[in-house]
Amino acid sequence: MARRKKGQPVHGWVILDKPLGMGSTQAVAAVRRIFDAQKAGHAGTLDPMATGILAIALGEATKTVPFAMDSDKTYRFTATWGISRDSDDAEGKVTGTSDVRPSRDAIEAMLPRFTGVLSQVPPAYSAVRVGGERAYDLARDGEEVVLEPREIEVFEARLLNAVQGSAEFEITCSKGTYVRSWVRDIALALGTLGHVSALRRTRLGAWEEKDAVTLETLTPFMHSPAAFGYLKPLSTALDGIPALAVTGSDTVRIRSGNPILIRSNLFARMKDGFGEGELTGQTVYLEEPDGTPVALAEIAAGELRPFRVFNFTP
């Protein structure tokens, strides 16, 4: 006899406004308990000192996590000048000091150099894997961590405020961007040292601050149907991916993991979704006419080939 899964088959996204001082893993566990969900995950870690949008996937929504993680993000944060720390944020040990405090004009003039496609070295205290281990684990053990630069993109960077010793910024950036590295690097370019002293994620893909709910709001609804008012559909993580309705035998084949042929009526609908260009290799979100998710499929050789099939059976 198969073992019964612990928890309930809950499926969807909870957009949490993560509180200060709580780790992402702790936040996921708290939300999972509130919904009594069998399975949970998140789309992009927030450090304990960071607040804001932590997108938590429950049940079959965990199959859409990679798409949420690929989304652009917006952060609002404070850089403190004159002090460098080994973690590049306020939680690390001081590694250097500088008497230089950049002016507002100097910061504004430097922003174009830190906008666009950039080469960025992640912080030593990061989740990047080095030889199979997390960089932060190696750093905490006192080992020297050498990370390779990676290409990221900052689409927009704005200086919101500048006072003696610190500045507040807002940036919109690509997957893989480390705000701590951005602050470290712009401080060096300004002839000083710096670290992140406050950080808030205000947008992740289509999700904004107005979509987020606090743990204080959710906790009173522990194991209560009222909590489901804060559960967003699985498909909300697939913003920008064309959706296509499938019915009858096509649905059965897709749910069994088998491809279906792209007939002329399907092709016309997909062209409307994708616009001009090559369809081969593109991803399509398949759903039933009533909106029930079916699968994510790839277009290949005139077929829709499912690679993530959604299963809502207990």
Backbone bond lengths (Angstrom), bond angles and torsions (degrees), N, CA, C in turn:
res aa  C-N    CA-C-N  psi(-1)  N-CA   C-N-CA  omega(-1)  CA-C   N-CA-C  phi
1 M - - - 1.463 - - 1.526 109.66 -
2 A 1.347 116.14 132.72 1.462 120.07 -178.77 1.529 109.87 -71.32
3 R 1.330 115.51 143.36 1.464 120.23 178.36 1.524 110.10 -70.97
4 R 1.318 116.57 137.64 1.457 121.02 178.27 1.528 109.00 -73.29
5 K 1.318 115.31 133.98 1.453 119.39 179.05 1.523 110.05 -67.71
6 K 1.343 115.62 140.92 1.449 120.74 178.65 1.522 109.78 -76.10
7 G 1.314 117.58 130.82 1.449 121.35 -179.65 1.513 112.37 95.95
8 Q 1.332 114.71 -175.20 1.463 122.07 -176.09 1.532 110.98 -108.13
9 P 1.342 116.77 154.55 1.474 120.12 178.53 1.527 111.33 -78.46
10 V 1.318 115.79 80.23 1.467 122.58 -179.61 1.525 108.59 -99.65
11 H 1.333 117.39 132.80 1.464 121.21 -174.97 1.530 110.60 -131.44
12 G 1.316 116.94 127.18 1.460 121.10 177.14 1.517 111.22 148.57
13 W 1.315 115.90 -172.92 1.465 122.96 -177.34 1.518 111.20 -114.75
14 V 1.315 115.98 137.76 1.460 122.64 169.68 1.527 106.71 -112.95
15 I 1.313 116.72 120.54 1.466 121.32 179.32 1.524 107.30 -95.24
16 L 1.315 114.51 98.24 1.460 121.30 -173.50 1.520 111.33 -90.19
17 D 1.316 115.82 139.00 1.468 121.44 168.20 1.525 105.71 -89.44
18 K 1.344 115.62 92.37 1.460 120.23 -173.35 1.533 110.94 -64.75
19 P 1.331 116.37 132.30 1.466 118.97 -179.71 1.524 112.45 -78.85
20 L 1.306 115.00 160.30 1.457 122.31 176.03 1.522 110.00 -63.29
21 G 1.335 117.00 137.83 1.454 121.76 174.13 1.514 115.41 89.77
22 M 1.314 118.22 -4.80 1.463 121.55 179.80 1.521 109.66 -106.52
23 G 1.332 117.33 133.73 1.444 121.58 175.90 1.518 111.58 -74.66
24 S 1.322 116.79 159.44 1.468 120.72 -179.53 1.516 112.05 -62.62
25 T 1.339 117.26 -39.87 1.463 120.54 179.96 1.526 110.57 -63.34
26 Q 1.328 116.92 -41.10 1.468 121.01 177.15 1.525 110.72 -62.50
27 A 1.337 116.14 -41.18 1.462 120.60 -178.71 1.526 110.79 -64.94
28 V 1.320 117.08 -42.19 1.468 121.02 178.15 1.525 110.07 -62.06
29 A 1.325 116.74 -43.98 1.465 120.85 -179.99 1.527 111.07 -61.82
30 A 1.325 117.09 -39.48 1.466 120.99 -179.73 1.525 110.78 -64.89
31 V 1.332 116.94 -45.33 1.464 120.88 179.69 1.529 110.74 -66.42
32 R 1.312 116.07 -39.42 1.466 119.60 178.17 1.529 110.86 -60.65
33 R 1.330 117.27 -40.78 1.466 120.51 178.71 1.527 111.21 -65.82
34 I 1.321 116.44 -41.40 1.470 119.72 -178.62 1.527 110.90 -60.02
35 F 1.340 116.53 -41.65 1.464 121.01 -178.71 1.529 112.52 -90.84
36 D 1.335 117.68 -4.55 1.461 122.62 -175.68 1.538 109.78 51.40
37 A 1.328 116.15 43.95 1.466 121.82 -174.65 1.525 111.75 -84.47
38 Q 1.335 115.66 145.59 1.458 120.72 179.65 1.521 112.20 -69.50
39 K 1.322 116.63 -34.90 1.465 120.52 -172.23 1.522 109.60 -142.99
40 A 1.343 116.03 144.41 1.463 120.16 -179.52 1.523 110.14 -153.12
41 G 1.315 115.79 154.13 1.461 122.93 176.12 1.514 108.55 -159.61
42 H 1.320 117.32 -179.86 1.465 119.27 179.88 1.528 110.92 -138.64
43 A 1.320 114.91 161.33 1.462 121.47 -177.56 1.519 109.81 -109.22
44 G 1.339 116.74 78.35 1.459 119.73 175.39 1.507 113.17 103.09
45 T 1.325 115.82 113.82 1.464 122.37 -176.96 1.526 112.13 -66.58
46 L 1.335 114.74 142.99 1.463 121.93 165.76 1.522 107.41 -116.33
47 D 1.327 117.21 130.85 1.457 121.17 178.09 1.524 110.08 -64.59
48 P 1.346 117.96 158.60 1.475 120.26 179.04 1.526 113.43 -53.99
49 M 1.338 118.17 -35.08 1.466 119.76 -178.14 1.530 113.05 -77.73
50 A 1.343 117.36 -7.51 1.462 121.43 -179.41 1.525 110.37 -95.34
51 T 1.324 115.13 151.96 1.461 121.31 175.68 1.525 108.56 -123.87
52 G 1.326 115.06 176.06 1.458 118.72 173.43 1.515 113.78 106.84
53 I 1.323 115.19 -156.64 1.455 122.15 -168.14 1.521 112.57 -68.74
54 L 1.339 114.58 115.38 1.454 122.83 169.28 1.526 105.49 -120.40
55 A 1.327 115.99 110.21 1.460 121.05 -177.38 1.528 108.96 -85.16
56 I 1.336 116.27 117.65 1.463 122.48 -175.38 1.520 109.62 -110.93
57 A 1.326 115.58 122.16 1.461 122.20 -178.61 1.529 109.53 -95.49
58 L 1.325 116.01 134.61 1.453 121.91 176.71 1.531 109.20 -116.35
59 G 1.342 115.93 140.00 1.457 121.23 175.77 1.516 113.51 59.33
60 E 1.327 117.05 -131.21 1.462 122.24 -176.25 1.530 113.09 -66.63
61 A 1.319 117.23 -16.32 1.470 119.56 175.65 1.520 111.33 -63.78
62 T 1.348 117.75 -21.77 1.466 119.27 178.24 1.528 111.55 -61.52
63 K 1.332 117.31 -21.51 1.466 120.74 178.37 1.524 111.77 -73.79
64 T 1.325 117.82 -11.84 1.467 121.05 178.69 1.527 112.12 -104.29
65 V 1.337 117.56 2.96 1.467 121.58 -179.09 1.532 112.62 -53.78
66 P 1.359 120.08 -45.22 1.474 118.80 -178.44 1.530 113.41 -57.89
67 F 1.327 117.13 -32.02 1.463 120.08 -179.20 1.525 110.43 -73.29
68 A 1.325 117.07 -37.82 1.464 119.92 175.97 1.523 110.73 -66.40
69 M 1.332 116.85 -39.92 1.464 120.35 -178.87 1.519 112.47 -66.63
70 D 1.329 116.55 -27.05 1.463 120.30 179.16 1.522 112.93 -76.47
71 S 1.322 117.47 -9.16 1.462 121.56 -175.06 1.528 111.85 -71.38
72 D 1.337 115.06 156.77 1.460 120.68 172.50 1.528 109.25 -68.32
73 K 1.335 115.24 155.28 1.462 120.69 -177.98 1.526 109.91 -133.72
74 T 1.317 115.93 152.66 1.461 121.54 175.09 1.523 108.93 -122.36
75 Y 1.327 115.60 133.43 1.457 122.12 179.77 1.523 109.92 -125.87
76 R 1.328 115.65 144.31 1.461 122.47 169.92 1.525 106.22 -118.48
77 F 1.330 117.25 130.46 1.461 118.74 -171.67 1.516 111.59 -155.31
78 T 1.338 114.32 164.16 1.461 122.01 178.42 1.522 109.23 -114.29
79 A 1.319 116.05 130.70 1.461 122.53 173.03 1.522 108.36 -103.15
80 T 1.328 116.20 128.35 1.466 121.11 175.02 1.520 108.36 -102.38
81 W 1.329 116.03 125.82 1.466 121.68 -175.27 1.523 111.19 -90.23
82 G 1.328 114.72 154.85 1.454 121.78 170.65 1.518 115.33 93.79
83 I 1.335 117.48 -5.03 1.466 120.96 -179.65 1.528 108.90 -138.60
84 S 1.326 116.49 127.29 1.466 120.60 171.94 1.526 108.43 -104.06
85 R 1.336 115.40 149.18 1.465 121.05 -180.00 1.523 108.86 -133.06
86 D 1.333 116.44 152.60 1.462 119.41 -173.77 1.523 113.22 -65.20
87 S 1.330 117.77 -22.16 1.466 121.35 177.52 1.520 112.27 -98.47
88 D 1.332 116.67 -2.91 1.467 123.73 -176.19 1.528 112.80 63.91
89 D 1.320 117.15 16.06 1.463 120.90 172.03 1.526 109.32 -139.54
90 A 1.331 116.10 179.95 1.463 120.94 -171.79 1.527 113.51 -68.17
91 E 1.338 118.07 -12.90 1.458 120.46 -177.23 1.529 113.17 -85.55
92 G 1.331 117.32 -11.45 1.461 120.49 -175.30 1.520 114.11 -88.17
93 K 1.331 114.60 173.16 1.461 121.64 177.53 1.529 110.11 -81.03
94 V 1.322 116.33 144.40 1.463 121.05 179.08 1.527 109.37 -67.60
95 T 1.329 115.67 129.99 1.467 121.12 179.19 1.522 113.11 -116.01
96 G 1.330 117.61 -8.80 1.458 119.70 179.34 1.514 111.09 -177.00
97 T 1.324 116.19 160.69 1.461 121.12 178.16 1.517 109.63 -135.93
98 S 1.328 115.51 158.85 1.461 122.27 177.95 1.519 108.38 -147.35
99 D 1.330 115.96 145.84 1.461 120.56 177.78 1.523 112.60 -87.25
100 V 1.334 117.62 -6.97 1.469 121.40 -176.34 1.527 110.43 -76.24
101 R 1.329 116.32 130.47 1.456 122.62 175.23 1.528 107.42 -124.19
102 P 1.323 118.89 107.03 1.462 120.62 -174.45 1.531 112.19 -66.73
103 S 1.315 115.37 145.74 1.465 121.30 178.48 1.522 109.96 -80.71
104 R 1.330 115.76 164.70 1.466 120.46 176.10 1.525 110.84 -57.64
105 D 1.335 116.64 -43.45 1.465 120.03 -178.95 1.524 111.10 -62.38
106 A 1.331 117.42 -40.94 1.464 120.82 -179.89 1.525 110.78 -65.04
107 I 1.324 115.94 -39.76 1.468 119.87 179.41 1.524 109.98 -66.00
108 E 1.331 116.30 -46.95 1.466 120.56 179.93 1.527 111.10 -58.58
109 A 1.321 116.18 -41.10 1.459 120.53 -178.92 1.528 111.66 -67.98
110 M 1.323 117.38 -26.05 1.466 121.26 -177.44 1.527 112.82 -84.50
111 L 1.321 118.12 -21.47 1.461 121.11 -173.64 1.539 114.71 -55.64
112 P 1.349 118.97 -41.17 1.471 117.72 179.52 1.528 113.19 -57.65
113 R 1.344 117.89 -31.19 1.468 120.81 178.63 1.519 112.21 -69.98
114 F 1.337 116.42 -19.24 1.461 120.82 -177.72 1.528 111.66 -114.96
115 T 1.333 114.14 27.72 1.456 122.33 173.48 1.521 107.60 -125.80
116 G 1.323 116.56 145.93 1.465 120.96 -178.08 1.516 110.78 101.78
117 V 1.324 115.88 -159.28 1.465 121.43 179.51 1.525 108.69 -77.85
118 L 1.333 116.02 123.89 1.463 121.77 -175.37 1.526 110.35 -127.79
119 S 1.322 115.78 153.35 1.456 122.10 170.40 1.522 106.89 -98.46
120 Q 1.339 116.23 122.23 1.458 120.08 -172.13 1.527 110.82 -132.49
121 V 1.314 116.43 132.85 1.463 121.73 174.50 1.524 108.02 -93.28
122 P 1.344 118.40 121.93 1.465 120.39 179.79 1.529 111.35 -61.60
123 P 1.320 118.03 156.84 1.470 120.66 176.22 1.527 111.07 -64.18
124 A 1.330 115.91 152.46 1.463 119.66 177.02 1.523 110.61 -59.84
125 Y 1.343 116.21 -36.99 1.461 120.57 176.47 1.531 108.46 -89.94
126 S 1.323 115.79 78.79 1.458 122.30 179.62 1.517 109.00 -141.70
127 A 1.335 115.50 171.65 1.465 120.44 -177.56 1.522 112.66 -87.33
128 V 1.328 117.42 5.46 1.467 120.86 178.21 1.526 109.29 -61.06
129 R 1.330 116.30 137.90 1.468 120.35 -179.77 1.532 111.42 -86.58
130 V 1.324 115.11 135.10 1.463 122.86 176.84 1.529 106.75 -125.96
131 G 1.319 116.53 109.81 1.465 119.52 -178.58 1.503 113.34 59.05
132 G 1.334 116.19 34.90 1.458 120.47 178.48 1.507 115.35 88.31
133 E 1.335 117.88 -5.49 1.466 121.40 179.75 1.518 110.28 -116.29
134 R 1.331 115.60 152.77 1.459 120.92 177.31 1.524 109.69 -69.88
135 A 1.339 114.83 138.55 1.465 119.21 -179.20 1.527 111.47 -58.47
136 Y 1.352 117.38 -38.50 1.471 118.20 -177.53 1.523 112.07 -66.67
137 D 1.339 117.87 -30.14 1.461 119.62 176.72 1.525 110.87 -66.95
138 L 1.325 116.33 -41.95 1.465 120.72 178.50 1.525 110.52 -65.21
139 A 1.350 116.16 -43.34 1.466 120.22 -179.09 1.526 111.07 -63.00
140 R 1.336 116.59 -40.42 1.467 120.12 -179.76 1.524 111.63 -67.52
141 D 1.331 116.24 -26.21 1.467 120.24 177.35 1.516 112.42 -83.46
142 G 1.321 116.71 3.45 1.451 121.19 177.32 1.512 114.99 85.48
143 E 1.336 117.52 8.02 1.466 120.13 179.27 1.527 110.52 -82.36
144 E 1.320 115.43 148.22 1.457 119.79 175.93 1.528 109.10 -75.18
145 V 1.320 115.81 127.25 1.458 121.27 -177.76 1.517 109.18 -108.78
146 V 1.323 116.21 121.82 1.469 121.94 178.10 1.528 107.59 -115.76
147 L 1.314 116.24 113.45 1.459 121.33 -177.76 1.520 110.35 -110.03
148 E 1.319 115.53 145.70 1.454 121.10 -179.90 1.536 110.38 -80.69
149 P 1.333 117.22 145.47 1.469 118.96 176.16 1.521 110.90 -66.58
150 R 1.308 115.64 151.62 1.465 120.94 177.92 1.528 108.87 -132.92
151 E 1.309 115.59 155.67 1.455 120.47 -179.44 1.522 109.74 -87.88
152 I 1.319 115.46 126.28 1.466 121.50 176.50 1.527 107.26 -130.88
153 E 1.312 116.56 174.47 1.460 119.07 178.05 1.520 110.24 -137.07
154 V 1.323 115.19 130.01 1.460 122.23 172.28 1.522 106.35 -104.47
155 F 1.332 115.76 111.43 1.461 120.52 -174.55 1.525 111.67 -76.92
156 E 1.317 115.20 -33.63 1.468 119.96 179.85 1.514 108.88 -153.59
157 A 1.330 116.93 139.07 1.460 122.20 175.71 1.528 108.21 -134.81
158 R 1.320 116.14 127.98 1.463 120.98 -178.55 1.520 110.25 -128.21
159 L 1.313 115.52 138.02 1.457 121.76 172.12 1.520 107.46 -89.05
160 L 1.336 117.10 116.20 1.457 121.23 -177.23 1.522 112.44 -89.42
161 N 1.335 115.23 -34.86 1.465 119.16 -177.66 1.523 108.89 -161.52
162 A 1.302 117.06 149.29 1.459 121.69 177.47 1.521 108.73 -142.44
163 V 1.336 115.34 125.26 1.460 121.60 175.81 1.520 107.43 -129.34
164 Q 1.316 116.20 175.48 1.453 119.53 -179.83 1.529 110.40 -60.79
165 G 1.323 116.26 115.26 1.457 119.89 174.64 1.512 116.19 96.23
166 S 1.345 118.72 -10.56 1.456 118.99 -179.77 1.525 110.91 -157.09
167 A 1.326 115.55 165.70 1.462 121.33 178.02 1.516 108.59 -148.94
168 E 1.333 115.33 146.70 1.464 121.22 177.71 1.524 109.01 -108.33
169 F 1.324 115.49 132.70 1.461 122.21 -176.86 1.523 110.58 -126.05
170 E 1.335 114.06 163.95 1.462 121.86 166.61 1.519 107.57 -135.97
171 I 1.340 117.01 128.66 1.459 119.84 176.58 1.525 109.95 -130.02
172 T 1.319 114.66 147.78 1.462 122.22 170.37 1.519 106.20 -113.31
173 C 1.340 116.74 128.17 1.457 119.59 -168.10 1.525 111.88 -145.72
174 S 1.315 114.54 171.39 1.457 122.21 -178.56 1.523 111.52 -85.54
175 K 1.319 114.59 170.25 1.463 121.44 171.23 1.534 109.23 -54.45
176 G 1.340 116.07 142.36 1.458 120.78 175.07 1.511 115.03 88.70
177 T 1.344 117.18 -3.39 1.461 120.26 179.49 1.527 110.51 -78.87
178 Y 1.322 116.58 132.01 1.466 121.63 175.20 1.522 108.87 -105.68
179 V 1.328 116.40 116.65 1.461 121.09 177.71 1.527 110.08 -60.67
180 R 1.335 116.60 -37.49 1.473 120.11 179.99 1.524 111.57 -60.36
181 S 1.329 116.50 -40.21 1.467 120.15 177.91 1.520 110.80 -68.89
182 W 1.330 116.46 -38.65 1.469 120.95 179.90 1.529 109.71 -60.68
183 V 1.320 116.93 -44.54 1.465 120.72 179.56 1.522 110.50 -67.27
184 R 1.321 116.90 -45.16 1.479 120.98 177.76 1.522 110.51 -54.03
185 D 1.343 116.36 -45.62 1.461 120.72 -174.03 1.526 112.78 -74.78
186 I 1.321 117.59 -39.54 1.468 118.63 179.79 1.529 109.90 -70.09
187 A 1.329 117.36 -32.12 1.470 120.13 176.12 1.523 110.49 -62.55
188 L 1.324 116.34 -45.78 1.468 120.13 178.79 1.522 110.80 -61.44
189 A 1.343 116.90 -41.20 1.467 120.31 179.56 1.525 111.32 -65.87
190 L 1.323 116.85 -26.28 1.463 121.63 178.50 1.534 111.87 -87.26
191 G 1.316 116.31 3.31 1.455 120.71 177.04 1.507 114.53 81.37
192 T 1.344 116.17 22.72 1.455 119.39 179.99 1.527 109.00 -139.46
193 L 1.312 116.53 -166.21 1.458 122.98 174.86 1.526 107.66 -119.89
194 G 1.335 116.45 161.80 1.462 117.55 -179.17 1.516 112.61 -165.95
195 H 1.315 114.63 162.69 1.467 121.12 175.71 1.522 108.70 -150.75
196 V 1.327 116.54 164.81 1.462 122.46 178.30 1.521 108.85 -84.46
197 S 1.326 116.63 124.95 1.462 120.21 -179.76 1.526 112.66 -108.76
198 A 1.324 117.95 -12.00 1.471 122.26 174.04 1.517 107.47 -156.56
199 L 1.337 116.32 142.93 1.468 120.17 -175.15 1.518 109.84 -149.59
200 R 1.329 115.83 133.41 1.468 121.40 177.16 1.533 109.52 -139.10
201 R 1.344 116.39 129.01 1.470 120.06 174.05 1.528 107.60 -89.81
202 T 1.324 115.51 120.18 1.460 120.63 -174.30 1.524 113.35 -104.86
203 R 1.332 117.08 -11.84 1.468 120.04 178.00 1.514 109.54 -154.79
204 L 1.342 115.50 141.74 1.459 122.91 173.02 1.520 106.59 -138.27
205 G 1.336 116.81 106.38 1.455 120.11 -176.04 1.516 110.60 60.06
206 A 1.327 116.33 -125.41 1.462 120.64 -179.25 1.520 113.04 -84.44
207 W 1.343 117.45 -7.89 1.466 121.14 -177.27 1.523 110.48 -87.66
208 E 1.329 116.14 131.33 1.456 122.62 -179.41 1.525 110.02 -121.45
209 E 1.331 115.62 174.46 1.464 120.28 -178.20 1.521 112.45 -54.56
210 K 1.331 116.81 -36.46 1.466 120.06 -178.74 1.527 112.51 -65.26
211 D 1.346 117.05 -18.20 1.461 121.27 179.69 1.519 112.55 -87.08
212 A 1.330 117.30 -9.81 1.462 121.13 -171.08 1.530 111.62 -88.75
213 V 1.343 114.39 149.79 1.459 121.89 178.62 1.527 108.56 -124.30
214 T 1.312 116.80 146.28 1.465 120.79 -178.99 1.532 110.47 -89.35
215 L 1.336 115.53 159.45 1.462 120.24 174.76 1.528 110.81 -64.32
216 E 1.329 116.86 -32.54 1.462 120.50 178.54 1.530 110.98 -60.87
217 T 1.339 116.07 -35.26 1.469 120.35 178.08 1.525 111.32 -74.26
218 L 1.345 116.23 -40.87 1.459 120.40 -175.00 1.524 114.22 -75.86
219 T 1.325 116.74 -38.64 1.473 120.85 -169.73 1.530 114.29 -56.08
220 P 1.338 120.24 -39.04 1.469 118.80 178.42 1.538 113.40 -62.72
221 F 1.347 117.19 -16.03 1.460 120.96 -178.68 1.529 112.39 -96.89
222 M 1.331 116.92 24.02 1.463 122.12 -179.32 1.532 110.89 -49.70
223 H 1.356 115.22 119.93 1.467 123.08 178.46 1.532 112.26 57.92
224 S 1.322 116.41 26.05 1.466 121.03 -178.10 1.527 110.46 -110.10
225 P 1.342 117.70 143.61 1.471 120.24 176.62 1.523 112.88 -57.18
226 A 1.335 117.18 -23.83 1.466 120.30 -179.31 1.521 112.14 -61.53
227 A 1.349 117.00 -27.91 1.469 120.37 179.61 1.517 111.65 -62.91
228 F 1.331 117.22 -27.95 1.459 120.55 -175.67 1.533 112.74 -69.00
229 G 1.313 116.54 -12.21 1.459 119.39 173.16 1.519 112.49 -66.66
230 Y 1.348 116.35 -16.78 1.469 121.78 179.35 1.529 112.08 -104.37
231 L 1.326 117.00 8.11 1.465 121.50 179.82 1.518 109.45 -94.59
232 K 1.337 115.91 121.69 1.462 120.81 -178.81 1.531 110.25 -95.47
233 P 1.335 117.42 149.51 1.467 120.60 -177.65 1.526 112.46 -59.48
234 L 1.302 114.84 149.15 1.470 122.53 176.61 1.526 111.56 -50.79
235 S 1.327 116.69 -38.04 1.474 121.55 -173.62 1.521 113.39 -69.16
236 T 1.354 118.24 -13.62 1.463 118.74 -178.17 1.527 112.43 -67.23
237 A 1.341 116.77 -16.17 1.467 120.12 176.81 1.514 112.04 -81.94
238 L 1.325 117.22 -6.86 1.466 121.49 -172.50 1.517 111.46 -107.60
239 D 1.320 116.41 30.86 1.458 121.31 178.76 1.528 110.59 -56.77
240 G 1.313 116.43 127.08 1.459 120.29 179.11 1.514 114.08 95.19
241 I 1.347 118.23 -10.71 1.461 121.07 176.78 1.528 108.06 -94.05
242 P 1.324 119.38 122.24 1.462 121.26 -178.33 1.526 111.77 -59.00
243 A 1.323 115.46 138.09 1.459 121.79 178.34 1.518 109.50 -103.07
244 L 1.318 115.36 146.80 1.456 121.56 -178.34 1.518 108.55 -139.70
245 A 1.336 116.80 129.52 1.459 120.76 179.34 1.528 109.86 -83.27
246 V 1.327 116.14 134.92 1.464 121.71 175.49 1.524 108.56 -123.64
247 T 1.331 115.68 150.17 1.457 120.28 -176.20 1.529 110.29 -138.91
248 G 1.320 114.54 168.68 1.457 122.45 170.15 1.506 114.91 53.41
249 S 1.341 115.64 -130.88 1.469 121.19 -176.25 1.522 111.83 -65.34
250 D 1.336 117.21 -28.18 1.473 119.31 177.18 1.528 110.49 -63.04
251 T 1.327 116.05 -42.51 1.458 120.20 178.86 1.520 111.03 -62.79
252 V 1.330 116.18 -43.15 1.471 120.78 -179.74 1.526 110.43 -61.35
253 R 1.334 116.63 -45.60 1.464 120.35 -179.08 1.528 111.20 -63.57
254 I 1.327 116.56 -45.31 1.462 120.37 -179.23 1.524 110.35 -62.91
255 R 1.334 117.27 -44.46 1.467 120.36 -179.22 1.529 111.54 -64.56
256 S 1.314 116.96 -21.84 1.471 121.15 176.97 1.521 111.89 -88.51
257 G 1.330 115.55 0.94 1.459 119.92 179.09 1.512 114.53 85.97
258 N 1.344 117.04 12.24 1.462 121.45 -178.25 1.525 111.33 -99.72
259 P 1.326 118.17 148.93 1.464 121.07 179.22 1.528 111.69 -75.27
260 I 1.330 115.30 161.64 1.466 121.12 171.78 1.520 108.27 -126.99
261 L 1.316 115.11 150.40 1.461 120.19 178.35 1.518 110.40 -72.27
262 I 1.318 116.11 144.66 1.462 120.71 176.30 1.525 107.53 -87.50
263 R 1.314 116.57 102.05 1.458 121.27 178.31 1.526 109.67 -82.27
264 S 1.304 116.88 169.81 1.464 121.45 -171.87 1.524 112.61 -59.17
265 N 1.351 117.17 -38.50 1.469 118.26 -178.86 1.528 111.53 -69.41
266 L 1.341 116.95 -35.50 1.455 120.49 175.62 1.526 110.49 -67.24
267 F 1.318 116.09 -42.21 1.461 121.26 -178.51 1.532 110.55 -59.81
268 A 1.349 116.28 -43.47 1.462 119.73 -178.88 1.523 110.76 -62.30
269 R 1.336 117.05 -40.49 1.459 120.15 179.82 1.524 111.66 -68.49
270 M 1.344 117.07 -36.08 1.458 120.34 179.50 1.529 110.91 -69.94
271 K 1.315 116.91 -37.65 1.462 119.45 178.65 1.528 110.11 -61.99
272 D 1.354 115.76 -36.42 1.463 118.63 176.94 1.522 110.62 -63.33
273 G 1.337 116.25 -36.80 1.456 120.20 -177.93 1.512 113.21 -74.80
274 F 1.334 117.58 -39.46 1.456 121.18 -174.95 1.516 113.60 -91.82
275 G 1.322 117.54 -19.23 1.452 119.12 -174.16 1.515 110.43 74.66
276 E 1.313 116.04 -154.77 1.459 120.36 -179.44 1.523 110.82 -75.29
277 G 1.322 116.62 152.00 1.458 119.81 174.01 1.507 112.60 125.04
278 E 1.322 115.02 173.30 1.457 123.06 -178.74 1.526 110.63 -72.15
279 L 1.338 115.90 131.53 1.458 119.86 -179.46 1.528 112.60 -89.77
280 T 1.336 117.74 -26.55 1.468 120.39 -177.19 1.529 110.71 -56.80
281 G 1.325 114.31 131.54 1.460 119.94 179.59 1.511 114.17 89.97
282 Q 1.322 117.87 -8.66 1.460 120.75 -179.78 1.531 110.66 -78.44
283 T 1.325 115.81 156.75 1.458 122.59 179.90 1.521 110.12 -101.84
284 V 1.336 115.78 138.42 1.460 122.45 177.91 1.528 108.68 -125.38
285 Y 1.315 116.31 138.40 1.459 122.08 174.74 1.523 108.17 -94.32
286 L 1.319 116.54 119.94 1.464 121.73 -177.68 1.524 109.61 -102.49
287 E 1.322 115.32 135.12 1.455 121.01 179.34 1.518 109.94 -143.10
288 E 1.318 115.82 160.62 1.453 120.14 174.17 1.527 109.29 -77.95
289 P 1.338 118.13 162.37 1.474 119.97 -178.38 1.524 114.25 -55.79
290 D 1.348 117.52 -26.88 1.468 119.73 179.02 1.526 112.66 -85.04
291 G 1.351 117.17 2.86 1.453 121.43 177.96 1.512 114.81 95.26
292 T 1.340 118.92 -1.35 1.461 121.08 178.56 1.526 110.02 -66.53
293 P 1.321 119.25 124.40 1.473 120.86 -179.29 1.525 111.30 -62.96
294 V 1.330 115.67 141.08 1.468 121.84 178.61 1.528 110.75 -113.49
295 A 1.344 116.74 -55.32 1.463 119.29 -175.58 1.512 110.59 -171.23
296 L 1.313 114.10 166.22 1.456 122.20 164.00 1.514 106.68 -104.48
297 A 1.317 116.79 133.70 1.459 120.62 -175.46 1.522 110.33 -133.02
298 E 1.324 115.10 154.49 1.462 121.87 176.42 1.522 109.13 -107.88
299 I 1.323 115.45 141.75 1.462 120.78 176.12 1.523 108.67 -84.45
300 A 1.329 116.41 122.96 1.469 120.83 -179.07 1.525 109.52 -155.93
301 A 1.322 116.75 129.85 1.470 123.67 174.32 1.524 111.98 51.02
302 G 1.330 116.52 44.04 1.453 120.25 177.14 1.515 114.60 74.24
303 E 1.342 116.90 14.88 1.459 120.86 -178.90 1.524 110.89 -127.46
304 L 1.339 114.46 159.76 1.459 121.62 166.68 1.514 106.54 -102.89
305 R 1.343 116.23 114.13 1.459 122.16 -174.74 1.527 109.61 -109.62
306 P 1.331 117.05 110.24 1.473 119.11 -177.67 1.519 112.51 -68.35
307 F 1.345 116.36 136.91 1.460 120.28 175.19 1.530 111.89 -124.19
308 R 1.333 118.03 -11.52 1.465 123.42 170.76 1.519 107.19 -137.84
309 V 1.320 116.75 107.24 1.466 121.31 179.12 1.522 108.41 -102.02
310 F 1.324 116.57 131.73 1.462 121.27 -177.75 1.529 109.55 -89.75
311 N 1.318 115.59 131.68 1.459 122.17 -176.35 1.521 109.02 -123.72
312 F 1.319 117.52 113.78 1.450 121.43 -175.54 1.525 113.29 -105.83
313 T 1.325 117.08 14.92 1.459 119.41 176.19 1.526 108.94 -78.10
314 P 1.351 117.90 144.15 1.467 120.98 -178.63 1.505 112.07 -60.80
